[in-house]
Amino acid sequence: MHFYAVVALSAFLLFLVQPLIAKQILPWFGGSSAVWTTCMLFFQGALLLGYAYADIAPRKLGAKRQPQLHIVFALIALLTLPILAPESWKPAGGEEPISRILLLLSVTIGLPYVLLSTTSPLIQSYFARLRPGQDPYRLFALSNAASLAALVAYPVAIEPYVGTRMQAWGWSTLFALFVLLLGALAWRVSRAQSPAGESVAVAGSTGEANSIGSPELKKQLRWIALSAAGSMLLLAVSNHITQNVASVPLLWILPLTLYLLTFILTFDGTGWYKRAGYAGPFLVLVSGMCFLLLNKDFQFDLVVQTSVFCVGLFVVCMVCHGELVLAKPAPEHLTRFYLLVSIGGALGALVVSVLAPLLFATYVETALALLVAALLFVPIAQAAHPFLQWVAVALAIGVVGTAGWYVREEHKNAVEVTRNFYGVLKVKSYDEPGSDGYLVRLVHGAILHGEQYPHEKWRREPTTYYTPTSGFGRAVNLQRENAPLTLNTQRIGMIGLGVGTVAAWCRAGDVCRIYEINAEVERLARKHFTYLTDSKGKVDVILGDARLSLEREASNQFTVLAVDAFSGDSIPMHLITQEAVRVFMNQVSSGGIVAYHVSNRFLDLPPVLAEIAAKENLAGVVIEDPAQTDNALHSSSTWVLLARNADTLKGIGDAGKPLQRSVGAPLWTDDFNNLLSVVKWKH
């Protein structure tokens, strides 16, 4: 029972810490979904280190000294507690995010995570040595079951009720208990002897497990490839889903839960995986995922996208991991087996997290992961039925065609396509250059980030969400009307540059200060749009996270501060907490206005701001600005305006509706925020 308790607790902690630590650091790096992908790269890399240690240390140190060294390792890991991300690691602005996130995670959870990573393969090797004739691979299934329990518990029982800081302390307490259990088991193992004269073959095992010889190189490479395919598709599907809603643990956890479930079922040893049974679903679902990559009708259908891609991920991973089980080695080689599987997982994460943003201008890694899986499926299909081999070959060719067509569509009407840590940016043009209908747009993923008509007739006119009837336009005009004649200048702050449309509102003598986390957005705004250069006022662009920048600046500097960061797919939740609103209100004058642009397909954000406004004693109105069919410059928008007193907002008139609190609406703070409560499941 001691073996089972240590393995289960270690796996539970290993996967509980993933959403926990990612949520801690997410606000520091703009709330991007790429933060989770980078975290997954770290987790896979740390897992690889743990498995390498579990493979090498017992062979080099022997059956007695290795457990003793492990006790020392565990005690050192205790010194890093609690797992609270150091404030000193907050970025100042402009730093390269991937390396900083990896270093931050190494400092915060590096040693505990590697220690936990060693547990499953190492304890299985202890188990195989001390209990010959029993199947140690069942412990791997238990490990994944405990991991699954952690992932399910986090969004359901932990995140909605426990603050982030308390989560970290609770995890640290459980880790200390784990170290005690592990230390006792390691000491017991170091003093135990393997039963003499007994074979360590696994009872009832299949495939290579009955062979004592070392697995051949071809089979070891296949282990790596099968593991890499599953890991690539896991991260690619996670990216695909989180880009359409938000970077929150719930939507990270769903694909990871299904991924783990496939490990549980395949390694359980009860025959959950049958080649013939999964061949058909594999072909259908890979084809379905390819279809959704190309079909625009279902692009924003959350139910269809999530269902098809998550079920597809499950089936593909069942095939990959089921084939791993059919080729698993004898127990004396199990640490090497897990090491190579972890190498494959790390390689898959590396491709999606690092190489794809460097090599591809658009998100083609989903198609790439499907292609790798389809190619690996060809011999599997042949083994299931000779005819299926050719169907599998046709599927692989179809995936290549999907990738090519997807790239073609992404570049349609594109003047420039670029990609970095924060996503894919496309500058698109429509109509003939020089005509008064010529339009240039900046699109981030599938979200419009701004547009301009470059013709002299329109180039200085604000467009989209910043027209005079928008919440932002009304706030600026109201402040102009209320300003004394001698001080009729505006200091406008803007979080989110877009194409620089806000600069069109700056008159001579006005100051416009724009905060933007993505340097590539500024480059494109200056290269392809003229709002920044045409502005009659003084315009400054400050790179870095807006909230961190504002916390370092003088207070009371703006008449209007607009926060436009929530219409996109991955919202920065740290900009819509009670503490964030307090920071922003501190940055506006006594009669100033903080304007939140909250137009979003999937999230109902006004109730969140209503709750914060009530707690902070602020007045608020909601301005719904519907589309105007006769005005090409205009886009529909929803804005929430906040002020210190109701008199400031009186001039809005009937255009503004009172900001109403909703029964059961959450109070979002830096320590506690839960996206589930504001998701529009029907939209």
C-alpha positions as CSV (number, residue, x, y, z in Angstrom):
1,M,0.0,0.0,0.0
2,H,3.0,2.3,0.7
3,F,4.0,2.1,-3.0
4,Y,0.5,3.0,-4.2
5,A,0.1,6.0,-1.7
6,V,3.4,7.6,-2.7
7,V,2.7,7.2,-6.5
8,A,-0.8,8.5,-6.2
9,L,0.1,11.6,-4.1
10,S,3.1,12.5,-6.3
11,A,1.0,12.3,-9.4
12,F,-1.8,14.4,-7.8
13,L,0.7,17.1,-6.8
14,L,2.5,16.9,-10.1
15,F,-0.6,17.9,-12.1
16,L,-2.3,20.1,-9.5
17,V,0.7,22.4,-9.6
18,Q,0.5,23.0,-13.4
19,P,-2.7,25.1,-13.5
20,L,-1.8,26.6,-10.0
21,I,1.6,28.0,-11.0
22,A,0.5,29.0,-14.5
23,K,-2.4,31.0,-13.1
24,Q,0.1,32.8,-10.7
25,I,2.3,34.0,-13.6
26,L,-0.3,34.5,-16.3
27,P,-1.0,38.2,-15.4
28,W,2.7,39.0,-15.7
29,F,2.9,38.1,-19.3
30,G,-0.3,39.6,-20.8
31,G,-2.7,36.8,-20.2
32,S,-1.7,35.1,-23.5
33,S,-2.6,31.5,-24.2
34,A,1.1,31.1,-25.2
35,V,1.9,31.3,-21.4
36,W,0.3,27.9,-20.9
37,T,2.0,26.5,-23.9
38,T,5.4,27.7,-22.6
39,C,4.5,26.2,-19.1
40,M,3.7,22.9,-20.8
41,L,7.2,23.0,-22.4
42,F,8.7,23.5,-19.0
43,F,6.6,20.6,-17.5
44,Q,7.6,18.3,-20.3
45,G,11.3,19.3,-19.9
46,A,11.2,18.8,-16.1
47,L,9.5,15.4,-16.6
48,L,12.3,14.4,-19.0
49,L,14.9,15.4,-16.3
50,G,13.0,13.3,-13.7
51,Y,12.8,10.3,-16.0
52,A,16.5,10.6,-17.0
53,Y,17.4,10.6,-13.3
54,A,15.1,7.6,-12.6
55,D,16.8,5.7,-15.5
56,I,20.5,6.6,-14.8
57,A,20.7,6.9,-11.0
58,P,19.8,3.4,-10.0
59,R,22.2,1.9,-12.5
60,K,25.1,4.1,-11.5
61,L,24.5,4.2,-7.7
62,G,23.1,0.8,-7.0
63,A,20.0,-0.5,-5.1
64,K,21.1,0.9,-1.7
65,R,22.8,4.2,-2.4
66,Q,20.3,5.6,-4.9
67,P,17.3,5.5,-2.4
68,Q,19.5,7.3,0.1
69,L,20.5,9.9,-2.4
70,H,16.8,10.3,-3.2
71,I,16.0,11.1,0.4
72,V,18.6,14.0,0.3
73,F,17.1,15.2,-3.0
74,A,13.7,15.3,-1.4
75,L,14.9,17.2,1.7
76,I,16.6,19.8,-0.5
77,A,13.4,20.3,-2.5
78,L,11.6,21.1,0.7
79,L,13.8,24.2,1.0
80,T,12.1,25.8,-2.0
81,L,8.7,26.0,-0.4
82,P,6.2,27.6,-0.6
83,I,5.7,27.7,-4.3
84,L,4.9,31.4,-4.7
85,A,6.3,33.2,-7.7
86,P,8.8,35.9,-6.6
87,E,7.6,39.4,-7.3
88,S,11.1,40.3,-8.4
89,W,10.5,38.2,-11.5
90,K,7.8,40.4,-12.8
91,P,8.8,41.7,-16.3
92,A,9.6,45.4,-16.6
93,G,8.4,45.5,-20.2
94,G,9.9,44.4,-23.5
95,E,11.7,41.3,-22.3
96,E,11.7,38.1,-24.3
97,P,8.9,36.1,-22.5
98,I,9.6,32.4,-23.2
99,S,13.1,32.3,-21.6
100,R,11.9,34.4,-18.7
101,I,8.9,32.1,-18.0
102,L,11.1,29.1,-18.2
103,L,13.6,30.6,-15.7
104,L,10.8,31.8,-13.4
105,L,9.3,28.3,-13.3
106,S,12.7,26.8,-12.6
107,V,13.2,29.1,-9.7
108,T,9.7,28.6,-8.3
109,I,8.8,24.9,-8.8
110,G,11.9,23.4,-10.5
111,L,13.2,21.1,-7.8
112,P,9.8,20.0,-6.4
113,Y,8.6,19.3,-9.9
114,V,11.6,17.3,-11.0
115,L,11.4,15.3,-7.7
116,L,7.7,14.5,-8.4
117,S,8.6,13.6,-11.9
118,T,11.0,10.9,-10.8
119,T,8.4,9.2,-8.6
120,S,6.3,7.1,-11.0
121,P,9.2,5.4,-12.9
122,L,11.4,5.1,-9.9
123,I,8.8,3.6,-7.6
124,Q,7.8,1.2,-10.4
125,S,11.4,0.0,-10.6
126,Y,11.5,-0.5,-6.8
127,F,8.2,-2.4,-7.1
128,A,9.4,-4.6,-9.9
129,R,12.6,-5.5,-7.9
130,L,10.9,-6.2,-4.6
131,R,7.7,-7.7,-5.9
132,P,8.6,-9.8,-8.9
133,G,5.7,-11.4,-10.7
134,Q,3.4,-8.4,-10.2
135,D,2.8,-5.9,-13.0
136,P,4.5,-2.6,-12.2
137,Y,2.9,-0.9,-15.2
138,R,-0.4,-0.8,-13.3
139,L,1.3,1.8,-11.0
140,F,1.6,4.0,-14.1
141,A,-2.2,3.7,-14.7
142,L,-2.7,4.7,-11.0
143,S,-0.3,7.6,-11.5
144,N,-2.3,8.9,-14.4
145,A,-5.6,8.4,-12.5
146,A,-4.3,10.5,-9.6
147,S,-3.2,13.1,-12.2
148,L,-6.6,13.1,-13.7
149,A,-8.2,13.6,-10.3
150,A,-6.0,16.7,-9.7
151,L,-7.0,18.2,-13.0
152,V,-10.7,17.7,-12.4
153,A,-10.5,18.9,-8.9
154,Y,-8.8,22.2,-9.8
155,P,-11.6,23.9,-11.8
156,V,-14.4,22.2,-9.9
157,A,-13.4,22.2,-6.2
158,I,-10.3,24.4,-5.9
159,E,-10.3,27.4,-8.2
160,P,-13.9,28.5,-7.5
161,Y,-13.4,28.5,-3.7
162,V,-9.8,29.0,-2.9
163,G,-7.6,32.0,-3.6
164,T,-4.3,31.6,-5.6
165,R,-2.1,32.3,-2.6
166,M,-3.9,29.8,-0.4
167,Q,-3.7,27.2,-3.2
168,A,0.1,27.6,-3.2
169,W,0.3,27.1,0.6
170,G,-2.0,24.1,0.6
171,W,0.0,22.5,-2.2
172,S,3.2,23.1,-0.3
173,T,1.8,21.4,2.8
174,L,0.8,18.4,0.8
175,F,4.2,18.3,-0.8
176,A,5.9,18.2,2.7
177,L,3.6,15.2,3.5
178,F,4.7,13.6,0.3
179,V,8.4,14.0,1.2
180,L,7.8,12.3,4.5
181,L,6.1,9.3,2.8
182,L,8.7,9.1,0.1
183,G,11.6,9.3,2.5
184,A,10.1,6.5,4.6
185,L,9.7,4.3,1.5
186,A,13.1,5.1,0.1
187,W,14.7,4.2,3.4
188,R,12.8,0.9,3.5
189,V,13.8,0.1,-0.1
190,S,17.5,0.9,0.6
191,R,17.5,-1.7,3.4
192,A,15.5,-4.4,1.5
193,Q,16.8,-7.3,-0.6
194,S,15.2,-8.5,-3.8
195,P,13.7,-12.0,-3.4
196,A,16.4,-14.5,-4.4
197,G,15.9,-16.7,-7.4
198,E,12.7,-15.1,-8.7
199,S,12.2,-13.7,-12.1
200,V,11.2,-10.1,-12.5
201,A,9.1,-10.7,-15.6
202,V,5.7,-9.2,-15.4
203,A,2.9,-11.6,-15.0
204,G,0.3,-11.5,-17.7
205,S,2.1,-8.9,-19.8
206,T,2.1,-8.8,-23.6
207,G,4.3,-7.7,-26.4
208,E,8.0,-7.0,-25.6
209,A,7.4,-7.3,-21.9
210,N,8.1,-11.0,-22.2
211,S,11.5,-10.4,-23.7
212,I,14.5,-9.8,-21.4
213,G,16.8,-8.5,-24.1
214,S,17.2,-4.7,-24.7
215,P,14.7,-3.3,-27.1
216,E,16.1,-2.6,-30.6
217,L,16.8,1.0,-31.8
218,K,13.9,1.0,-34.2
219,K,11.4,0.2,-31.5
220,Q,12.9,2.9,-29.2
221,L,12.6,5.5,-31.9
222,R,9.0,4.5,-32.4
223,W,8.3,5.0,-28.7
224,I,9.6,8.6,-29.1
225,A,7.6,9.2,-32.2
226,L,4.3,7.9,-30.8
227,S,4.8,10.0,-27.6
228,A,5.7,13.1,-29.6
229,A,2.6,12.8,-31.8
230,G,0.3,12.8,-28.8
231,S,2.2,15.7,-27.1
232,M,2.1,17.8,-30.2
233,L,-1.6,17.3,-30.7
234,L,-2.3,18.0,-27.0
235,L,-0.7,21.4,-27.2
236,A,-2.0,22.2,-30.7
237,V,-5.6,21.5,-29.6
238,S,-5.1,23.4,-26.4
239,N,-3.9,26.4,-28.4
240,H,-6.8,26.0,-30.8
241,I,-9.4,26.1,-28.0
242,T,-7.9,28.7,-25.8
243,Q,-7.5,31.1,-28.8
244,N,-11.3,31.0,-29.2
245,V,-12.2,31.7,-25.5
246,A,-9.5,32.6,-22.9
247,S,-6.4,31.4,-21.2
248,V,-7.9,29.9,-18.2
249,P,-7.2,26.6,-16.4
250,L,-10.5,25.1,-17.3
251,L,-9.8,25.2,-21.0
252,W,-6.2,24.0,-20.6
253,I,-7.3,21.2,-18.4
254,L,-10.0,19.7,-20.7
255,P,-7.5,18.5,-23.4
256,L,-4.9,17.5,-20.8
257,T,-7.5,15.5,-18.9
258,L,-8.4,13.5,-22.0
259,Y,-4.7,13.1,-22.8
260,L,-4.1,11.6,-19.3
261,L,-7.2,9.5,-19.6
262,T,-5.8,7.7,-22.6
263,F,-2.7,6.8,-20.6
264,I,-4.9,5.4,-17.8
265,L,-7.0,3.3,-20.1
266,T,-4.1,2.0,-22.2
267,F,-1.7,1.2,-19.4
268,D,-4.5,-0.3,-17.2
269,G,-3.9,-3.7,-18.9
270,T,-7.6,-4.6,-19.3
271,G,-7.8,-4.3,-23.1
272,W,-9.2,-0.8,-23.6
273,Y,-7.3,-0.4,-26.8
274,K,-8.0,-2.6,-29.9
275,R,-6.5,-1.6,-33.2
276,A,-9.5,-2.6,-35.3
277,G,-11.9,-0.7,-33.0
278,Y,-10.0,2.6,-33.2
279,A,-9.1,2.5,-36.9
280,G,-12.4,3.9,-38.1
281,P,-12.8,6.6,-35.4
282,F,-9.2,7.7,-36.1
283,L,-9.9,8.2,-39.8
284,V,-13.2,10.0,-39.2
285,L,-12.0,12.3,-36.5
286,V,-8.8,13.3,-38.1
287,S,-10.8,14.1,-41.2
288,G,-13.3,16.1,-39.1
289,M,-10.5,18.2,-37.5
290,C,-9.1,19.0,-40.9
291,F,-12.6,20.0,-42.0
292,L,-13.0,22.4,-39.1
293,L,-9.5,24.0,-39.8
294,L,-10.8,25.0,-43.2
295,N,-14.5,25.7,-42.6
296,K,-15.4,29.2,-41.5
297,D,-19.0,28.5,-40.7
298,F,-18.1,26.7,-37.4
299,Q,-15.1,28.9,-36.6
300,F,-16.7,30.5,-33.5
301,D,-19.0,27.6,-32.5
302,L,-17.5,26.7,-29.2
303,V,-19.5,23.5,-28.7
304,V,-18.6,22.1,-32.2
305,Q,-15.0,23.1,-32.1
306,T,-14.4,21.9,-28.5
307,S,-16.3,18.6,-29.1
308,V,-14.6,17.6,-32.3
309,F,-11.1,18.6,-31.4
310,C,-11.3,17.1,-27.9
311,V,-12.8,13.8,-29.0
312,G,-10.3,13.7,-31.9
313,L,-7.4,14.3,-29.4
314,F,-8.7,11.4,-27.3
315,V,-8.9,9.0,-30.2
316,V,-5.5,9.9,-31.6
317,C,-3.9,9.6,-28.2
318,M,-5.6,6.3,-27.6
319,V,-4.0,5.0,-30.7
320,C,-0.6,6.5,-30.0
321,H,-0.5,5.4,-26.3
322,G,-2.2,2.0,-27.1
323,E,0.6,1.3,-29.5
324,L,3.1,2.2,-26.8
325,V,1.6,-0.3,-24.5
326,L,1.7,-3.1,-27.1
327,A,5.5,-2.4,-27.5
328,K,6.4,-1.9,-23.8
329,P,9.5,-3.7,-22.6
330,A,10.3,-6.0,-19.8
331,P,10.4,-4.4,-16.3
332,E,14.2,-4.1,-16.2
333,H,13.9,-1.7,-19.1
334,L,10.9,0.3,-17.8
335,T,12.9,3.3,-16.7
336,R,14.4,3.5,-20.2
337,F,11.0,3.1,-21.7
338,Y,9.6,6.0,-19.7
339,L,12.7,8.1,-20.4
340,L,12.2,7.7,-24.2
341,V,8.4,8.4,-23.8
342,S,9.2,11.6,-22.0
343,I,11.8,12.6,-24.6
344,G,9.0,12.3,-27.2
345,G,6.7,14.4,-25.0
346,A,9.3,17.1,-24.6
347,L,10.1,17.1,-28.4
348,G,6.4,17.5,-29.1
349,A,6.1,20.4,-26.7
350,L,9.3,22.0,-28.2
351,V,7.9,21.9,-31.7
352,V,4.6,23.6,-30.7
353,S,6.0,26.0,-28.1
354,V,9.3,27.2,-29.7
355,L,9.9,25.9,-33.2
356,A,6.4,26.6,-34.6
357,P,6.4,30.4,-33.8
358,L,9.9,30.6,-35.2
359,L,9.3,28.7,-38.4
360,F,5.6,29.3,-39.3
361,A,3.8,32.6,-39.8
362,T,0.4,31.1,-39.0
363,Y,-0.9,28.3,-36.7
364,V,-0.1,25.3,-38.8
365,E,1.1,23.1,-35.9
366,T,-2.4,21.5,-35.6
367,A,-2.2,20.3,-39.1
368,L,1.5,19.3,-38.5
369,A,0.5,17.2,-35.5
370,L,-2.3,15.6,-37.4
371,L,0.2,14.8,-40.2
372,V,2.7,13.1,-37.8
373,A,-0.2,11.1,-36.3
374,A,-1.5,10.1,-39.8
375,L,1.9,8.9,-40.9
376,L,2.4,6.8,-37.8
377,F,-1.0,5.4,-38.4
378,V,-0.2,3.9,-41.8
379,P,1.6,0.8,-40.4
380,I,-1.0,0.5,-37.6
381,A,-3.8,0.6,-40.2
382,Q,-2.0,-2.1,-42.2
383,A,-1.8,-4.3,-39.2
384,A,-5.5,-3.8,-38.5
385,H,-6.6,-4.5,-42.2
386,P,-4.5,-4.4,-45.4
387,F,-7.0,-2.2,-47.2
388,L,-6.9,0.4,-44.4
389,Q,-3.2,1.1,-45.2
390,W,-4.2,2.9,-48.4
391,V,-7.0,4.8,-46.7
392,A,-4.4,5.9,-44.1
393,V,-2.1,7.0,-46.9
394,A,-4.9,9.0,-48.5
395,L,-5.6,10.6,-45.1
396,A,-2.0,11.7,-44.7
397,I,-2.1,13.3,-48.2
398,G,-5.4,15.0,-47.2
399,V,-3.8,16.4,-44.1
400,V,-1.0,17.9,-46.3
401,G,-3.6,19.4,-48.5
402,T,-5.4,20.8,-45.5
403,A,-2.2,22.5,-44.3
404,G,-1.6,24.0,-47.7
405,W,-5.1,25.3,-48.1
406,Y,-5.1,26.7,-44.5
407,V,-1.9,28.7,-45.2
408,R,-3.4,29.9,-48.5
409,E,-6.5,31.2,-46.7
410,E,-4.6,32.8,-44.0
411,H,-2.6,34.8,-46.5
412,K,-5.6,35.8,-48.6
413,N,-5.8,39.6,-49.0
414,A,-2.7,39.8,-46.7
415,V,-0.2,42.6,-47.0
416,E,1.9,41.1,-44.2
417,V,1.6,38.1,-41.9
418,T,3.8,37.8,-38.8
419,R,3.9,35.7,-35.6
420,N,5.5,35.9,-32.2
421,F,4.8,34.8,-28.6
422,Y,1.5,36.6,-28.5
423,G,0.0,35.1,-31.7
424,V,-0.5,35.7,-35.4
425,L,-0.9,39.2,-36.7
426,K,-2.2,39.8,-40.3
427,V,-2.5,43.1,-42.1
428,K,-5.1,42.7,-44.8
429,S,-6.2,45.1,-47.5
430,Y,-9.5,45.4,-49.5
431,D,-10.5,47.3,-52.6
432,E,-8.1,49.1,-54.9
433,P,-5.3,51.2,-53.4
434,G,-5.9,54.9,-53.9
435,S,-9.7,54.6,-54.0
436,D,-11.8,56.1,-51.2
437,G,-13.0,52.6,-50.4
438,Y,-9.5,51.1,-49.9
439,L,-9.4,49.5,-46.4
440,V,-6.5,48.2,-44.4
441,R,-7.1,46.0,-41.3
442,L,-5.1,44.5,-38.5
443,V,-6.3,41.1,-37.5
444,H,-5.0,39.2,-34.4
445,G,-5.9,35.6,-34.9
446,A,-9.6,35.9,-35.8
447,I,-10.1,39.2,-34.0
448,L,-10.3,42.6,-35.6
449,H,-7.7,44.9,-33.9
450,G,-8.4,48.0,-35.9
451,E,-8.8,49.3,-39.4
452,Q,-8.3,52.5,-41.5
453,Y,-9.4,53.9,-44.8
454,P,-6.1,55.4,-46.0
455,H,-7.8,57.8,-48.5
456,E,-7.3,61.5,-47.5
457,K,-11.1,61.7,-47.1
458,W,-11.1,59.2,-44.2
459,R,-7.6,58.6,-42.9
460,R,-8.0,60.8,-39.8
461,E,-11.4,59.5,-38.9
462,P,-11.7,57.1,-36.0
463,T,-13.2,53.8,-36.9
464,T,-14.6,50.5,-35.4
465,Y,-15.1,50.8,-31.7
466,Y,-13.9,54.5,-31.4
467,T,-16.5,56.4,-33.4
468,P,-18.2,59.4,-31.7
469,T,-21.2,57.3,-30.7
470,S,-19.1,54.6,-29.0
471,G,-18.6,54.6,-25.3
472,F,-15.0,55.8,-25.7
473,G,-16.1,58.6,-28.1
474,R,-18.8,59.8,-25.7
475,A,-16.3,59.7,-22.7
476,V,-13.8,61.9,-24.5
477,N,-16.4,64.3,-25.8
478,L,-18.0,64.5,-22.3
479,Q,-14.6,65.4,-20.8
480,R,-14.0,68.1,-23.4
481,E,-17.4,69.6,-22.6
482,N,-16.8,69.6,-18.9
483,A,-13.2,70.9,-19.1
484,P,-12.6,74.6,-18.2
485,L,-12.0,76.8,-21.3
486,T,-8.5,77.5,-20.1
487,L,-7.7,73.8,-19.7
488,N,-9.5,72.4,-22.7
489,T,-6.9,69.7,-23.4
490,Q,-7.1,66.0,-22.8
491,R,-4.7,63.5,-21.5
492,I,-5.9,60.2,-22.9
493,G,-4.6,56.8,-21.8
494,M,-5.2,53.6,-23.8
495,I,-4.4,50.0,-22.9
496,G,-4.1,48.2,-26.2
497,L,-2.7,49.9,-29.3
498,G,-4.4,48.1,-32.1
499,V,-3.7,50.3,-35.2
500,G,-3.5,53.5,-33.1
501,T,-7.1,54.6,-33.8
502,V,-7.2,56.4,-30.4
503,A,-4.6,58.9,-31.7
504,A,-7.3,60.3,-34.1
505,W,-9.0,61.8,-31.0
506,C,-5.9,63.8,-30.0
507,R,-6.1,67.5,-30.8
508,A,-3.3,70.0,-30.7
509,G,-2.1,70.2,-27.1
510,D,-3.6,66.8,-26.1
511,V,-1.4,63.9,-24.9
512,C,-2.1,60.3,-25.8
513,R,-0.3,57.6,-23.9
514,I,-0.8,54.1,-25.3
515,Y,0.3,50.9,-23.5
516,E,1.0,47.8,-25.6
517,I,2.6,44.5,-24.6
518,N,3.4,43.3,-28.1
519,A,6.1,45.2,-29.8
520,E,5.1,43.7,-33.2
521,V,1.7,45.5,-33.0
522,E,3.5,48.8,-32.7
523,R,5.7,48.0,-35.7
524,L,2.7,47.1,-37.9
525,A,0.7,50.1,-36.7
526,R,3.5,52.5,-37.7
527,K,4.3,50.6,-41.0
528,H,0.8,50.1,-42.4
529,F,-1.4,52.7,-40.7
530,T,-1.1,56.5,-40.3
531,Y,-3.1,57.3,-37.1
532,L,0.1,57.7,-35.0
533,T,1.9,59.9,-37.4
534,D,-1.2,61.9,-38.4
535,S,-2.1,62.8,-34.8
536,K,-2.0,66.5,-33.9
537,G,-1.4,65.7,-30.3
538,K,1.6,64.1,-28.5
539,V,1.5,60.3,-28.8
540,D,3.7,58.0,-26.8
541,V,3.7,54.2,-27.0
542,I,4.9,52.4,-23.9
543,L,5.8,48.7,-24.4
544,G,5.2,46.2,-21.7
545,D,2.3,45.0,-19.6
546,A,0.0,48.0,-19.1
547,R,-0.9,47.4,-15.5
548,L,2.8,46.9,-14.4
549,S,3.7,50.1,-16.3
550,L,0.9,52.1,-14.7
551,E,1.8,50.9,-11.2
552,R,5.2,52.5,-11.7
553,E,3.9,55.9,-13.0
554,A,2.6,59.0,-11.3
555,S,-1.1,59.1,-10.4
556,N,-3.9,61.4,-11.7
557,Q,-2.5,61.8,-15.1
558,F,-5.5,61.0,-17.4
559,T,-8.9,62.5,-18.1
560,V,-9.9,59.3,-19.8
561,L,-8.2,55.9,-19.5
562,A,-9.5,53.3,-21.9
563,V,-8.9,49.6,-21.4
564,D,-9.3,47.8,-24.7
565,A,-8.0,44.2,-24.2
566,F,-11.1,42.1,-23.9
567,S,-12.6,41.7,-27.4
568,G,-9.9,39.2,-28.3
569,D,-9.8,35.5,-27.8
570,S,-7.4,35.3,-24.8
571,I,-8.4,38.0,-22.3
572,P,-5.9,39.3,-19.8
573,M,-7.9,38.7,-16.6
574,H,-5.5,40.6,-14.5
575,L,-6.8,43.8,-16.1
576,I,-10.3,43.3,-14.8
577,T,-9.9,42.6,-11.1
578,Q,-10.6,44.8,-8.2
579,E,-7.0,45.7,-7.7
580,A,-6.6,46.5,-11.4
581,V,-9.6,48.9,-11.3
582,R,-8.1,50.5,-8.3
583,V,-4.8,51.1,-10.1
584,F,-6.6,52.5,-13.2
585,M,-8.9,54.8,-11.1
586,N,-5.8,56.1,-9.4
587,Q,-4.4,57.1,-12.8
588,V,-7.4,59.4,-13.7
589,S,-8.1,62.8,-12.4
590,S,-10.8,63.4,-9.8
591,G,-13.4,63.8,-12.5
592,G,-11.8,61.3,-14.8
593,I,-13.3,58.2,-16.5
594,V,-12.0,54.7,-16.9
595,A,-13.6,53.2,-20.0
596,Y,-13.6,49.4,-20.5
597,H,-14.3,48.0,-23.9
598,V,-16.0,44.7,-23.1
599,S,-17.4,43.5,-26.5
600,N,-16.8,39.7,-26.5
601,R,-18.4,36.8,-28.2
602,F,-18.0,34.4,-25.3
603,L,-17.8,36.4,-22.1
604,D,-20.3,38.6,-20.3
605,L,-18.0,41.1,-18.5
606,P,-20.3,44.0,-17.4
607,P,-21.5,42.1,-14.3
608,V,-17.9,41.6,-13.2
609,L,-17.3,45.4,-13.4
610,A,-20.6,46.1,-11.7
611,E,-19.5,44.0,-8.7
612,I,-16.1,45.7,-8.6
613,A,-17.7,49.2,-8.9
614,A,-20.0,48.4,-6.0
615,K,-17.1,47.3,-3.8
616,E,-15.0,50.4,-4.8
617,N,-17.9,52.9,-4.5
618,L,-17.7,53.8,-8.2
619,A,-20.5,55.0,-10.5
620,G,-20.9,53.1,-13.8
621,V,-22.9,53.1,-17.0
622,V,-23.0,50.6,-19.9
623,I,-23.1,52.0,-23.5
624,E,-24.3,49.6,-26.2
625,D,-23.4,51.1,-29.6
626,P,-25.1,48.9,-32.3
627,A,-23.9,48.6,-35.8
628,Q,-24.8,51.2,-38.3
629,T,-25.5,49.9,-41.8
630,D,-25.0,53.3,-43.4
631,N,-21.6,53.9,-41.8
632,A,-18.7,51.8,-43.0
633,L,-16.4,53.4,-40.3
634,H,-18.5,52.1,-37.5
635,S,-18.5,48.7,-35.6
636,S,-20.9,47.6,-32.9
637,S,-19.4,47.8,-29.4
638,T,-20.1,47.6,-25.7
639,W,-18.4,49.9,-23.3
640,V,-18.5,50.3,-19.5
641,L,-17.6,53.7,-18.1
642,L,-16.5,54.0,-14.5
643,A,-16.1,57.3,-12.5
644,R,-15.7,58.3,-8.9
645,N,-19.2,59.9,-8.7
646,A,-22.4,59.8,-10.7
647,D,-22.2,63.5,-11.6
648,T,-19.2,62.9,-13.9
649,L,-21.3,60.6,-16.1
650,K,-24.6,62.6,-16.2
651,G,-23.7,64.1,-19.6
652,I,-23.9,60.7,-21.2
653,G,-27.7,60.9,-21.0
654,D,-29.9,58.2,-22.4
655,A,-27.0,56.6,-24.3
656,G,-25.8,55.1,-21.0
657,K,-27.7,52.5,-19.0
658,P,-26.9,52.1,-15.3
659,L,-24.4,49.4,-14.6
660,Q,-26.4,46.8,-12.8
661,R,-25.2,44.1,-10.4
662,S,-26.3,40.6,-11.1
663,V,-27.3,38.0,-8.4
664,G,-24.4,35.7,-7.9
665,A,-22.0,37.7,-9.9
666,P,-18.4,37.1,-8.8
667,L,-16.0,39.7,-7.3
668,W,-12.8,39.2,-9.3
669,T,-9.6,39.9,-7.4
670,D,-5.9,39.1,-8.2
671,D,-6.2,36.2,-5.8
672,F,-9.6,35.0,-7.0
673,N,-11.2,35.0,-10.4
674,N,-13.2,32.3,-12.2
675,L,-14.1,32.6,-15.8
676,L,-16.8,29.9,-15.7
677,S,-19.2,32.4,-14.1
678,V,-19.2,34.8,-17.0
679,V,-19.1,32.4,-20.0
680,K,-21.9,32.9,-22.6
681,W,-22.6,29.3,-23.3
682,K,-25.2,30.5,-25.9
683,H,-24.2,33.4,-28.1
